Amino acid sequence: MAMSSVLVPLAGGALIGLAASMLLLIHGRVAGVSGILGELLTAPGERTWRLAFILGLVAAGVVGAAVAPAAIGASPASKAGVVIAGLLVGFGTRTGGGCTSGHGVCGISRLSPRSLVATVVFIAAAMITVAVVRALGGWS
């Protein structure tokens, strides 16, 4: 394994942790993407930072695709499949009381038992999904 294959994800994780810490320190808010997006239109006094956060996520994806297109890749799913997946993720984040960024990055670091359970469920569901898709002859 090349050193860069370890350093790039490590640097990315450090940047995510730094950004989440700064949001908590500066605004007193947890960096849960579903909550930030969900309350973008319903929290009038907090629209500016929420919009900046979401635009920053989109900009990072655009820059990443321009700088390292092979690392980003394209989805093998159809556009309809991507829309359905997005709706299911939205439903799941509402049902689970948050998303992986809120629970996995911020909740666990704050020693939240609820976030620990949610993150274990997210990971288990992902592992089961991959196993089922592979068993059915899907992605390798």
CNS distance restraints for C-alpha pairs under 8 A (distance, minus, plus):
assign (resid   1 and name CA) (resid   5 and name CA) 6.74 0.50 0.50
assign (resid   1 and name CA) (resid   6 and name CA) 7.85 0.50 0.50
assign (resid   2 and name CA) (resid   6 and name CA) 7.09 0.50 0.50
assign (resid   3 and name CA) (resid   7 and name CA) 6.23 0.50 0.50
assign (resid   4 and name CA) (resid   8 and name CA) 5.85 0.50 0.50
assign (resid   5 and name CA) (resid   9 and name CA) 7.14 0.50 0.50
assign (resid   6 and name CA) (resid  10 and name CA) 6.28 0.50 0.50
assign (resid   7 and name CA) (resid  11 and name CA) 5.91 0.50 0.50
assign (resid   8 and name CA) (resid  12 and name CA) 6.18 0.50 0.50
assign (resid   9 and name CA) (resid  13 and name CA) 6.06 0.50 0.50
assign (resid  10 and name CA) (resid  14 and name CA) 6.17 0.50 0.50
assign (resid  11 and name CA) (resid  15 and name CA) 6.18 0.50 0.50
assign (resid  12 and name CA) (resid  16 and name CA) 6.24 0.50 0.50
assign (resid  13 and name CA) (resid  17 and name CA) 6.15 0.50 0.50
assign (resid  14 and name CA) (resid  18 and name CA) 6.06 0.50 0.50
assign (resid  15 and name CA) (resid  19 and name CA) 6.05 0.50 0.50
assign (resid  16 and name CA) (resid  20 and name CA) 6.10 0.50 0.50
assign (resid  17 and name CA) (resid  21 and name CA) 6.03 0.50 0.50
assign (resid  17 and name CA) (resid 105 and name CA) 7.28 0.50 0.50
assign (resid  18 and name CA) (resid  22 and name CA) 6.08 0.50 0.50
assign (resid  19 and name CA) (resid  23 and name CA) 6.19 0.50 0.50
assign (resid  20 and name CA) (resid  24 and name CA) 6.28 0.50 0.50
assign (resid  20 and name CA) (resid  30 and name CA) 6.92 0.50 0.50
assign (resid  20 and name CA) (resid  31 and name CA) 5.33 0.50 0.50
assign (resid  20 and name CA) (resid 105 and name CA) 7.89 0.50 0.50
assign (resid  20 and name CA) (resid 106 and name CA) 7.00 0.50 0.50
assign (resid  21 and name CA) (resid  25 and name CA) 6.07 0.50 0.50
assign (resid  22 and name CA) (resid  26 and name CA) 5.77 0.50 0.50
assign (resid  22 and name CA) (resid  27 and name CA) 7.98 0.50 0.50
assign (resid  23 and name CA) (resid  27 and name CA) 5.46 0.50 0.50
assign (resid  23 and name CA) (resid  28 and name CA) 6.59 0.50 0.50
assign (resid  23 and name CA) (resid  29 and name CA) 5.95 0.50 0.50
assign (resid  23 and name CA) (resid  30 and name CA) 6.83 0.50 0.50
assign (resid  23 and name CA) (resid  31 and name CA) 6.64 0.50 0.50
assign (resid  24 and name CA) (resid  28 and name CA) 4.29 0.50 0.50
assign (resid  24 and name CA) (resid  29 and name CA) 4.72 0.50 0.50
assign (resid  24 and name CA) (resid  30 and name CA) 5.67 0.50 0.50
assign (resid  24 and name CA) (resid  31 and name CA) 7.43 0.50 0.50
assign (resid  25 and name CA) (resid  29 and name CA) 7.84 0.50 0.50
assign (resid  30 and name CA) (resid 102 and name CA) 6.49 0.50 0.50
assign (resid  30 and name CA) (resid 106 and name CA) 6.39 0.50 0.50
assign (resid  31 and name CA) (resid  36 and name CA) 7.32 0.50 0.50
assign (resid  31 and name CA) (resid 101 and name CA) 6.68 0.50 0.50
assign (resid  31 and name CA) (resid 102 and name CA) 5.73 0.50 0.50
assign (resid  31 and name CA) (resid 106 and name CA) 6.74 0.50 0.50
assign (resid  32 and name CA) (resid  36 and name CA) 6.20 0.50 0.50
assign (resid  32 and name CA) (resid  98 and name CA) 6.82 0.50 0.50
assign (resid  32 and name CA) (resid  99 and name CA) 6.30 0.50 0.50
assign (resid  32 and name CA) (resid 100 and name CA) 7.58 0.50 0.50
assign (resid  32 and name CA) (resid 101 and name CA) 5.10 0.50 0.50
assign (resid  32 and name CA) (resid 102 and name CA) 3.64 0.50 0.50
assign (resid  32 and name CA) (resid 103 and name CA) 7.38 0.50 0.50
assign (resid  32 and name CA) (resid 106 and name CA) 7.57 0.50 0.50
assign (resid  33 and name CA) (resid  37 and name CA) 6.01 0.50 0.50
assign (resid  33 and name CA) (resid  54 and name CA) 7.91 0.50 0.50
assign (resid  33 and name CA) (resid  99 and name CA) 6.90 0.50 0.50
assign (resid  33 and name CA) (resid 101 and name CA) 6.41 0.50 0.50
assign (resid  33 and name CA) (resid 102 and name CA) 6.81 0.50 0.50
assign (resid  34 and name CA) (resid  38 and name CA) 5.71 0.50 0.50
assign (resid  34 and name CA) (resid  90 and name CA) 7.61 0.50 0.50
assign (resid  34 and name CA) (resid  93 and name CA) 6.80 0.50 0.50
assign (resid  34 and name CA) (resid  98 and name CA) 6.42 0.50 0.50
assign (resid  34 and name CA) (resid  99 and name CA) 6.01 0.50 0.50
assign (resid  34 and name CA) (resid 102 and name CA) 7.98 0.50 0.50
assign (resid  35 and name CA) (resid  39 and name CA) 5.95 0.50 0.50
assign (resid  35 and name CA) (resid  98 and name CA) 6.83 0.50 0.50
assign (resid  36 and name CA) (resid  40 and name CA) 6.08 0.50 0.50
assign (resid  36 and name CA) (resid  50 and name CA) 5.83 0.50 0.50
assign (resid  36 and name CA) (resid  54 and name CA) 7.85 0.50 0.50
assign (resid  37 and name CA) (resid  50 and name CA) 7.07 0.50 0.50
assign (resid  37 and name CA) (resid  54 and name CA) 7.04 0.50 0.50
assign (resid  38 and name CA) (resid  42 and name CA) 7.79 0.50 0.50
assign (resid  39 and name CA) (resid  43 and name CA) 5.60 0.50 0.50
assign (resid  40 and name CA) (resid  44 and name CA) 7.75 0.50 0.50
assign (resid  40 and name CA) (resid  46 and name CA) 7.54 0.50 0.50
assign (resid  40 and name CA) (resid  47 and name CA) 5.63 0.50 0.50
assign (resid  40 and name CA) (resid  50 and name CA) 5.94 0.50 0.50
assign (resid  40 and name CA) (resid  51 and name CA) 6.83 0.50 0.50
assign (resid  41 and name CA) (resid  47 and name CA) 7.11 0.50 0.50
assign (resid  43 and name CA) (resid  47 and name CA) 6.35 0.50 0.50
assign (resid  46 and name CA) (resid  50 and name CA) 6.40 0.50 0.50
assign (resid  47 and name CA) (resid  51 and name CA) 5.83 0.50 0.50
assign (resid  48 and name CA) (resid  52 and name CA) 6.15 0.50 0.50
assign (resid  49 and name CA) (resid  53 and name CA) 6.03 0.50 0.50
assign (resid  50 and name CA) (resid  54 and name CA) 6.31 0.50 0.50
assign (resid  51 and name CA) (resid  55 and name CA) 5.99 0.50 0.50
assign (resid  52 and name CA) (resid  56 and name CA) 5.92 0.50 0.50
assign (resid  53 and name CA) (resid  57 and name CA) 6.43 0.50 0.50
assign (resid  54 and name CA) (resid  58 and name CA) 6.42 0.50 0.50
assign (resid  55 and name CA) (resid  59 and name CA) 5.96 0.50 0.50
assign (resid  56 and name CA) (resid  60 and name CA) 6.00 0.50 0.50
assign (resid  57 and name CA) (resid  61 and name CA) 6.42 0.50 0.50
assign (resid  58 and name CA) (resid  62 and name CA) 6.31 0.50 0.50
assign (resid  59 and name CA) (resid  63 and name CA) 6.04 0.50 0.50
assign (resid  60 and name CA) (resid  64 and name CA) 5.87 0.50 0.50
assign (resid  61 and name CA) (resid  65 and name CA) 6.04 0.50 0.50
assign (resid  62 and name CA) (resid  66 and name CA) 6.26 0.50 0.50
assign (resid  63 and name CA) (resid  67 and name CA) 6.00 0.50 0.50
assign (resid  64 and name CA) (resid  68 and name CA) 5.61 0.50 0.50
assign (resid  64 and name CA) (resid  69 and name CA) 6.87 0.50 0.50
assign (resid  64 and name CA) (resid  71 and name CA) 7.95 0.50 0.50
assign (resid  64 and name CA) (resid  72 and name CA) 6.87 0.50 0.50
assign (resid  65 and name CA) (resid  69 and name CA) 4.41 0.50 0.50
assign (resid  65 and name CA) (resid  70 and name CA) 7.81 0.50 0.50
assign (resid  65 and name CA) (resid  71 and name CA) 7.62 0.50 0.50
assign (resid  65 and name CA) (resid  72 and name CA) 5.73 0.50 0.50
assign (resid  65 and name CA) (resid  73 and name CA) 7.92 0.50 0.50
assign (resid  68 and name CA) (resid  72 and name CA) 6.78 0.50 0.50
assign (resid  69 and name CA) (resid  73 and name CA) 6.13 0.50 0.50
assign (resid  77 and name CA) (resid  81 and name CA) 5.62 0.50 0.50
assign (resid  77 and name CA) (resid  82 and name CA) 6.30 0.50 0.50
assign (resid  78 and name CA) (resid  82 and name CA) 6.29 0.50 0.50
assign (resid  79 and name CA) (resid  83 and name CA) 6.25 0.50 0.50
assign (resid  80 and name CA) (resid  84 and name CA) 6.14 0.50 0.50
assign (resid  81 and name CA) (resid  85 and name CA) 6.00 0.50 0.50
assign (resid  82 and name CA) (resid  86 and name CA) 6.06 0.50 0.50
assign (resid  83 and name CA) (resid  87 and name CA) 6.27 0.50 0.50
assign (resid  84 and name CA) (resid  88 and name CA) 6.22 0.50 0.50
assign (resid  85 and name CA) (resid  89 and name CA) 6.13 0.50 0.50
assign (resid  86 and name CA) (resid  90 and name CA) 6.19 0.50 0.50
assign (resid  87 and name CA) (resid  91 and name CA) 6.18 0.50 0.50
assign (resid  88 and name CA) (resid  92 and name CA) 6.03 0.50 0.50
assign (resid  89 and name CA) (resid  93 and name CA) 6.11 0.50 0.50
assign (resid  90 and name CA) (resid  94 and name CA) 6.40 0.50 0.50
assign (resid  91 and name CA) (resid  95 and name CA) 6.14 0.50 0.50
assign (resid  92 and name CA) (resid  96 and name CA) 5.81 0.50 0.50
assign (resid  92 and name CA) (resid  99 and name CA) 7.98 0.50 0.50
assign (resid  93 and name CA) (resid  97 and name CA) 5.84 0.50 0.50
assign (resid  93 and name CA) (resid  98 and name CA) 4.75 0.50 0.50
assign (resid  93 and name CA) (resid  99 and name CA) 5.05 0.50 0.50
assign (resid  94 and name CA) (resid  98 and name CA) 6.21 0.50 0.50
assign (resid  96 and name CA) (resid 118 and name CA) 6.90 0.50 0.50
assign (resid  98 and name CA) (resid 102 and name CA) 5.97 0.50 0.50
assign (resid  98 and name CA) (resid 103 and name CA) 6.48 0.50 0.50
assign (resid  99 and name CA) (resid 103 and name CA) 6.07 0.50 0.50
assign (resid  99 and name CA) (resid 104 and name CA) 7.80 0.50 0.50
assign (resid 100 and name CA) (resid 104 and name CA) 4.92 0.50 0.50
assign (resid 100 and name CA) (resid 105 and name CA) 7.05 0.50 0.50
assign (resid 100 and name CA) (resid 119 and name CA) 6.68 0.50 0.50
assign (resid 100 and name CA) (resid 122 and name CA) 7.37 0.50 0.50
assign (resid 101 and name CA) (resid 105 and name CA) 5.08 0.50 0.50
assign (resid 101 and name CA) (resid 106 and name CA) 6.64 0.50 0.50
assign (resid 102 and name CA) (resid 106 and name CA) 5.22 0.50 0.50
assign (resid 102 and name CA) (resid 107 and name CA) 6.01 0.50 0.50
assign (resid 103 and name CA) (resid 107 and name CA) 4.36 0.50 0.50
assign (resid 103 and name CA) (resid 108 and name CA) 6.31 0.50 0.50
assign (resid 103 and name CA) (resid 115 and name CA) 4.56 0.50 0.50
assign (resid 103 and name CA) (resid 116 and name CA) 7.20 0.50 0.50
assign (resid 103 and name CA) (resid 118 and name CA) 6.71 0.50 0.50
assign (resid 103 and name CA) (resid 119 and name CA) 6.26 0.50 0.50
assign (resid 104 and name CA) (resid 108 and name CA) 5.69 0.50 0.50
assign (resid 104 and name CA) (resid 115 and name CA) 6.57 0.50 0.50
assign (resid 104 and name CA) (resid 116 and name CA) 7.28 0.50 0.50
assign (resid 104 and name CA) (resid 118 and name CA) 7.92 0.50 0.50
assign (resid 104 and name CA) (resid 119 and name CA) 5.44 0.50 0.50
assign (resid 105 and name CA) (resid 109 and name CA) 6.45 0.50 0.50
assign (resid 106 and name CA) (resid 110 and name CA) 6.35 0.50 0.50
assign (resid 107 and name CA) (resid 111 and name CA) 6.34 0.50 0.50
assign (resid 107 and name CA) (resid 112 and name CA) 5.31 0.50 0.50
assign (resid 107 and name CA) (resid 114 and name CA) 7.95 0.50 0.50
assign (resid 107 and name CA) (resid 115 and name CA) 5.06 0.50 0.50
assign (resid 107 and name CA) (resid 116 and name CA) 7.30 0.50 0.50
assign (resid 108 and name CA) (resid 112 and name CA) 5.57 0.50 0.50
assign (resid 108 and name CA) (resid 113 and name CA) 7.63 0.50 0.50
assign (resid 108 and name CA) (resid 115 and name CA) 5.77 0.50 0.50
assign (resid 108 and name CA) (resid 116 and name CA) 5.73 0.50 0.50
assign (resid 111 and name CA) (resid 115 and name CA) 7.87 0.50 0.50
assign (resid 111 and name CA) (resid 116 and name CA) 7.68 0.50 0.50
assign (resid 112 and name CA) (resid 116 and name CA) 6.33 0.50 0.50
assign (resid 113 and name CA) (resid 117 and name CA) 6.32 0.50 0.50
assign (resid 114 and name CA) (resid 118 and name CA) 6.15 0.50 0.50
assign (resid 115 and name CA) (resid 119 and name CA) 5.95 0.50 0.50
assign (resid 116 and name CA) (resid 120 and name CA) 6.24 0.50 0.50
assign (resid 117 and name CA) (resid 121 and name CA) 6.24 0.50 0.50
assign (resid 118 and name CA) (resid 122 and name CA) 6.17 0.50 0.50
assign (resid 119 and name CA) (resid 123 and name CA) 6.20 0.50 0.50
assign (resid 120 and name CA) (resid 124 and name CA) 6.06 0.50 0.50
assign (resid 121 and name CA) (resid 125 and name CA) 5.97 0.50 0.50
assign (resid 122 and name CA) (resid 126 and name CA) 6.20 0.50 0.50
assign (resid 123 and name CA) (resid 127 and name CA) 6.18 0.50 0.50
assign (resid 124 and name CA) (resid 128 and name CA) 6.17 0.50 0.50
assign (resid 125 and name CA) (resid 129 and name CA) 6.04 0.50 0.50
assign (resid 126 and name CA) (resid 130 and name CA) 6.19 0.50 0.50
assign (resid 127 and name CA) (resid 131 and name CA) 6.20 0.50 0.50
assign (resid 128 and name CA) (resid 132 and name CA) 6.12 0.50 0.50
assign (resid 129 and name CA) (resid 133 and name CA) 6.09 0.50 0.50
assign (resid 130 and name CA) (resid 134 and name CA) 6.05 0.50 0.50
assign (resid 131 and name CA) (resid 135 and name CA) 6.01 0.50 0.50
assign (resid 132 and name CA) (resid 136 and name CA) 6.16 0.50 0.50
assign (resid 133 and name CA) (resid 137 and name CA) 6.45 0.50 0.50
assign (resid 133 and name CA) (resid 138 and name CA) 5.00 0.50 0.50
assign (resid 133 and name CA) (resid 139 and name CA) 6.81 0.50 0.50
assign (resid 134 and name CA) (resid 138 and name CA) 4.92 0.50 0.50
assign (resid 134 and name CA) (resid 139 and name CA) 5.98 0.50 0.50
assign (resid 134 and name CA) (resid 140 and name CA) 6.28 0.50 0.50
